[in-house]
Amino acid sequence: MGWLAIVRHGEAAAGAPDAERRLTRRGEVEAASAGQWLARRPELATARLWASPFTRARQTAEAIACATRLTQETADGITPDDDLEALVERLTAHETTRPLILVSHMPLVGGLAGRLVDGSPGAGLAFPTAGIALLEADVWAAGCATLRAFVAPPHA
């Protein structure tokens, strides 16, 4: 069985361009809380940590990396406008033997969690900022995952 933690970035300030929006102070606190929750999950101790190239996602991943002592990797194909089906295909090829923490944006995180758990193209979860969906599966394919936890700040 493999583990996937899907994380939405912390609260971000308004502004343009979208890719450069930064976390607010509240978003920084949310990201640190998410990092602490993830650090308490032994099943994620050896995870890869992928972050969207957008500033707010990288800032959230930095807080997670600090708490978990994982190395952040900037990953293409996980921005708000990227193709969900292409990401599902990419994850299907990903080995489940190594856990993965993916830090991204709505609507991608909600659609990804819904697609992997429910399998329907229109399925999705409403993620709060710094929300985390922890999934378990033998393969990262549509409808093959089980939602083990869904938490939001302050991640208890």
C-alpha positions in Angstrom: 0.0 0.0 0.0 1.1 3.5 -0.8 0.4 6.9 0.8 -0.4 10.3 -0.8 -1.0 13.5 1.1 -2.7 16.1 -1.0 -2.2 19.6 0.5 -3.7 22.9 -0.5 -1.5 25.9 0.1 -2.1 28.2 3.0 -4.1 31.4 2.8 -2.6 33.8 0.2 -2.9 37.5 -0.3 -4.7 38.9 -3.3 -2.7 40.2 -6.2 -1.3 39.7 -9.6 0.2 37.9 -11.2 -1.4 34.9 -9.7 1.8 32.8 -9.7 3.5 35.4 -7.5 0.9 35.7 -4.7 2.4 35.1 -1.3 1.1 33.6 1.9 -0.5 36.0 4.4 0.6 35.7 8.1 -2.4 33.5 8.6 -1.3 31.4 5.7 2.1 31.0 7.2 0.6 29.8 10.5 -1.7 27.4 8.5 1.3 26.0 6.6 3.3 25.4 9.7 0.4 23.6 11.3 0.0 21.4 8.2 3.7 20.6 8.4 3.5 19.6 12.0 0.5 17.3 11.3 2.3 15.7 8.4 5.5 15.3 10.5 3.4 13.2 13.0 2.5 10.7 10.2 5.1 7.9 10.3 3.8 6.6 7.0 5.1 9.8 5.3 8.6 9.8 6.9 10.3 8.9 3.6 7.9 10.8 1.3 8.8 12.9 -1.7 7.5 16.5 -1.4 6.3 18.0 -4.6 5.2 21.7 -4.8 3.6 23.7 -7.5 6.0 26.4 -8.9 3.6 29.1 -7.7 5.0 31.1 -4.8 2.3 30.4 -2.2 2.6 26.6 -2.8 6.4 26.7 -2.5 6.1 28.7 0.7 3.7 26.1 2.1 6.0 23.3 1.0 8.9 25.1 2.7 7.0 25.0 6.0 6.2 21.3 5.5 9.9 20.6 4.6 11.0 22.3 7.8 8.7 20.2 10.0 9.2 16.9 8.2 12.9 17.3 7.2 12.0 16.3 3.7 13.4 18.0 0.6 11.0 20.1 -1.5 10.9 19.5 -5.2 9.2 21.9 -7.6 6.9 19.9 -9.9 5.4 20.9 -13.2 1.8 20.0 -14.0 0.3 20.8 -10.6 -0.7 24.5 -10.9 -4.4 25.6 -10.7 -4.9 25.5 -14.5 -3.1 22.2 -15.2 -4.8 19.1 -16.6 -6.2 16.8 -13.9 -6.3 13.7 -16.1 -2.6 14.2 -17.0 -1.8 14.4 -13.3 -3.7 11.2 -12.6 -1.8 9.4 -15.4 1.5 10.7 -14.0 0.6 9.4 -10.6 -0.5 6.1 -12.0 3.1 5.6 -13.2 4.4 6.7 -9.7 5.6 3.9 -7.5 3.4 3.5 -4.4 6.3 2.2 -2.4 7.5 5.7 -1.7 4.9 8.1 -0.2 4.2 11.4 -1.8 3.1 14.8 -0.4 1.8 17.1 -3.1 1.2 20.8 -2.4 -1.0 22.5 -5.0 -4.1 24.6 -5.5 -7.9 24.5 -5.9 -9.5 23.2 -8.1 -6.7 20.7 -8.8 -6.4 19.3 -5.2 -10.1 18.9 -4.8 -10.5 17.3 -8.2 -7.5 15.0 -7.7 -8.7 13.7 -4.3 -12.2 13.1 -5.7 -10.9 11.4 -8.8 -8.6 9.0 -6.9 -11.2 8.1 -4.3 -14.5 8.2 -6.1 -13.4 7.6 -9.7 -15.9 9.9 -11.3 -14.6 12.7 -13.6 -16.7 15.3 -11.8 -16.0 14.2 -8.2 -14.2 16.6 -5.9 -13.6 17.7 -2.4 -13.8 21.3 -1.1 -10.4 22.0 0.4 -9.9 24.8 2.9 -6.6 26.6 2.8 -3.9 24.3 4.1 -6.3 21.4 4.1 -4.9 17.9 3.8 -6.4 14.7 2.3 -4.4 11.6 3.2 -5.0 8.8 0.8 -3.9 5.1 0.8 -3.9 2.9 -2.3 -2.1 0.0 -4.1 -2.1 2.1 -7.3 -2.8 5.8 -7.9 -5.6 5.4 -10.4 -9.2 6.7 -10.6 -11.4 5.1 -7.9 -8.6 3.1 -6.4 -7.7 5.1 -3.3 -9.2 5.2 0.2 -9.5 8.5 2.1 -7.8 7.9 5.5 -8.0 11.5 6.9 -9.2 14.9 5.8 -8.0 17.7 8.1 -7.9 21.5 8.1 -6.2 24.1 10.3 -5.6 23.9 13.2 -4.5 20.4 12.3 -5.3 18.5 15.6 
